[in-house]
């Protein structure tokens, strides 16, 4: 008896076929500038337009190696006291910035109706581990101590991120659990996060070829980031679990990282955390940023944001 083929949505299959026919260069044959610039340039073809918001403002805060660029989003010019979403982008700790996640951040801020602060943390290989988590923790503590600089009265922090940013969202939550800041983390929203050694899971073997995020790309990211596998900032399953704030965690069914997110979610449930776990069947890693190329991904993003809103309502 042969193993059943995994379910693949029609629009996901069409996107994967398009990628296969594009004859893309090997990631190791591209300069970092080409790699990072290409991701920004592709947004017009792969991602939905940005939402109109009352506030989109660039700023910066002090970090361990200099100022950290930030971008504040808010659907309202003024608002009553409210939580703030602290958003960390994906990109394997090597790619990603305020521009290539701009459209997605406007969607989050508009749908959650909350202020969102996006973090442009340092990238590898120029700045290997633990530069990224150090920057993100520094931003969280700065926001908690200086909300007036944003023109907002912040009642709680919601670390959120996708892929590498999902890892960083969890790491920020754990850091503020271990050493509380002026404002507490009230919820976290990691999306297809890296939580442990992904190569130890069946999903890595099943989906590391032919589903966009390949084993070769993961190897390139790991070689660049140079993480410490014994540090909970690399693999947050090693960090504190009991007392973790309510969590909305989403994975993709065709993702080599899928089982890493599953494992972390299960451990949180065992530790007594209130968890909403969503697995988006038939789609791939990175769906949140390719909502034009994969139209069904918009419904996935809205489902995640609805779950986050529901969790917040339960906390009120």
Residue pairs with C-beta under 8 A, 6 or more apart in sequence:
6 206
6 207
6 253
6 254
6 282
7 253
7 281
7 282
8 16
8 254
8 282
9 282
9 283
9 294
9 296
11 294
11 295
11 296
12 254
12 282
12 283
12 284
12 294
12 296
15 284
15 290
15 293
15 294
16 210
16 211
16 212
16 284
18 293
19 212
26 216
27 35
27 216
27 217
27 220
28 220
30 38
32 94
32 125
35 94
35 95
36 95
36 96
36 97
39 91
39 95
39 96
39 100
40 97
40 99
40 100
43 99
43 100
43 102
43 103
43 289
45 292
45 293
46 289
46 290
46 292
46 293
47 103
47 104
47 289
47 290
47 291
47 292
47 293
48 103
48 107
48 291
48 292
48 298
49 103
50 102
50 103
50 106
51 103
51 106
51 107
51 109
51 110
52 106
53 73
53 74
53 75
53 106
53 109
53 110
54 74
54 75
54 76
54 77
55 72
55 73
55 74
55 75
55 76
55 77
55 115
56 71
56 72
56 73
56 106
57 71
57 72
58 69
58 70
58 71
58 72
58 98
59 70
59 71
59 72
59 149
59 150
60 67
60 68
60 69
60 70
61 67
61 68
61 70
61 138
61 139
61 142
61 143
61 146
62 68
62 138
62 142
63 122
63 134
63 135
63 138
63 139
64 131
64 134
64 135
64 138
65 122
65 127
65 131
65 135
68 119
68 120
68 121
68 135
68 138
68 139
69 98
69 120
70 98
70 117
70 118
70 119
70 120
70 139
71 98
71 102
71 105
71 117
71 118
71 120
72 115
72 116
72 117
72 150
73 105
73 106
73 108
73 109
73 115
73 116
73 117
73 118
74 109
74 114
74 115
74 116
74 152
75 109
75 110
75 113
76 113
78 151
79 115
79 152
80 153
81 153
81 154
81 155
82 114
82 115
82 152
82 153
82 154
82 155
83 114
83 154
83 155
83 156
83 157
83 158
83 186
83 187
83 312
84 114
84 115
84 116
84 117
84 143
84 147
84 150
84 152
84 154
84 156
84 157
84 158
85 108
85 109
85 112
85 114
85 115
85 116
85 117
85 158
85 160
85 189
86 116
86 117
86 119
86 136
86 139
86 140
86 143
86 157
86 158
86 159
86 160
86 169
86 172
87 101
87 105
87 108
87 116
87 117
87 118
87 119
87 160
87 161
87 165
88 119
88 121
88 136
88 159
88 160
88 161
88 164
88 165
88 166
88 168
88 169
88 172
89 96
89 97
89 98
89 100
89 101
89 118
89 119
89 120
89 161
89 162
89 164
89 165
90 96
90 101
90 161
90 162
90 163
90 164
90 165
90 166
90 286
90 289
91 100
91 123
91 163
91 164
91 165
92 163
92 164
92 217
92 218
92 220
92 221
92 224
92 225
93 123
93 124
93 129
93 132
93 164
93 221
93 224
93 225
94 123
94 124
94 125
94 220
94 221
94 224
94 225
95 123
96 123
96 164
96 165
97 120
98 118
98 120
100 289
101 118
101 289
102 118
104 162
104 288
104 289
104 291
104 301
105 116
105 118
107 301
107 305
108 116
108 160
108 305
109 115
109 116
111 302
111 305
111 309
112 305
112 308
112 309
114 158
115 150
115 152
115 154
117 139
117 143
117 150
119 135
119 136
119 139
121 131
121 132
121 135
121 136
121 139
121 168
122 131
122 132
122 135
123 132
124 131
124 132
124 221
124 224
124 225
124 226
125 223
125 224
125 225
125 226
128 224
128 225
128 226
128 227
129 225
129 226
129 227
129 228
129 231
129 233
129 234
130 228
130 231
130 233
130 234
132 164
132 168
132 225
133 168
133 171
133 172
133 175
133 233
136 168
136 171
136 172
137 171
137 172
137 175
137 176
140 157
140 159
140 172
140 175
140 176
140 181
141 176
141 181
141 182
143 150
143 154
143 157
143 183
144 154
144 157
144 176
144 181
144 182
144 183
145 181
145 182
147 153
147 154
147 183
154 183
155 183
155 186
156 183
156 184
156 185
156 186
156 187
157 172
157 176
157 181
157 183
157 184
157 185
157 186
158 185
158 186
158 187
158 188
158 189
158 308
159 168
159 169
159 170
159 172
159 173
159 185
159 188
159 189
159 190
160 169
160 188
160 189
160 190
160 191
160 308
161 167
161 168
161 169
161 189
161 190
161 191
161 193
162 191
162 192
162 193
162 286
162 288
162 289
163 191
163 192
163 193
163 194
163 257
163 285
163 286
164 194
164 221
165 191
165 193
166 190
166 191
166 192
166 193
166 194
166 261
167 190
167 193
167 194
167 195
167 236
169 188
169 189
169 190
169 193
170 188
170 190
170 193
170 195
170 236
170 239
170 264
171 232
171 233
171 236
171 239
172 185
173 185
173 188
173 244
173 245
174 232
174 236
174 239
174 240
174 244
176 184
176 185
177 185
177 240
177 243
177 244
177 245
178 240
184 245
185 245
186 245
186 246
186 312
186 315
187 245
187 246
187 247
187 248
187 308
187 311
187 312
187 315
188 244
188 245
188 246
188 247
188 248
189 247
189 248
189 249
189 304
189 308
190 247
190 249
190 250
190 261
190 264
191 249
191 250
191 288
191 304
192 250
192 251
192 252
192 255
192 257
192 258
192 261
192 285
192 286
193 249
193 257
193 260
193 261
193 264
194 235
194 257
194 260
195 235
195 236
195 237
195 260
195 261
195 263
195 264
196 235
196 236
196 237
196 238
196 260
196 263
196 264
197 229
197 235
197 260
198 204
198 218
198 256
198 257
198 259
198 260
201 258
201 259
201 260
201 263
202 259
203 255
203 256
203 257
203 258
203 259
203 260
204 215
204 256
204 257
204 259
206 256
207 213
207 254
207 255
207 256
207 258
208 214
208 215
208 218
208 256
209 215
211 254
211 255
211 256
211 284
211 285
212 284
212 285
212 286
213 255
213 256
213 257
213 284
213 285
213 286
215 256
218 256
227 234
227 235
228 234
229 235
230 238
231 238
232 238
232 239
232 240
233 239
236 264
237 263
237 264
237 267
241 267
241 268
241 270
241 271
241 273
242 271
242 272
243 271
244 268
244 271
244 273
245 273
246 273
246 274
246 275
246 311
246 314
246 315
247 265
247 268
247 273
247 274
247 275
247 276
248 275
248 276
248 278
248 304
248 307
248 308
248 311
249 261
249 264
249 265
249 268
249 275
249 276
249 277
249 278
250 261
250 277
250 278
250 279
250 280
250 300
250 304
250 307
251 257
251 258
251 261
251 262
251 277
251 278
251 279
251 280
252 258
252 279
252 280
252 283
252 284
252 285
252 286
252 287
253 279
253 280
253 281
253 282
253 283
254 282
254 283
254 284
254 285
255 284
255 285
256 285
257 285
258 279
262 277
262 279
265 275
265 277
268 275
269 275
274 311
274 314
276 307
276 310
276 311
278 303
278 304
278 307
280 287
280 300
280 303
283 294
283 296
283 297
283 300
284 294
287 294
287 297
287 300
287 301
288 297
288 300
288 301
288 304
290 297
291 297
291 298
291 301
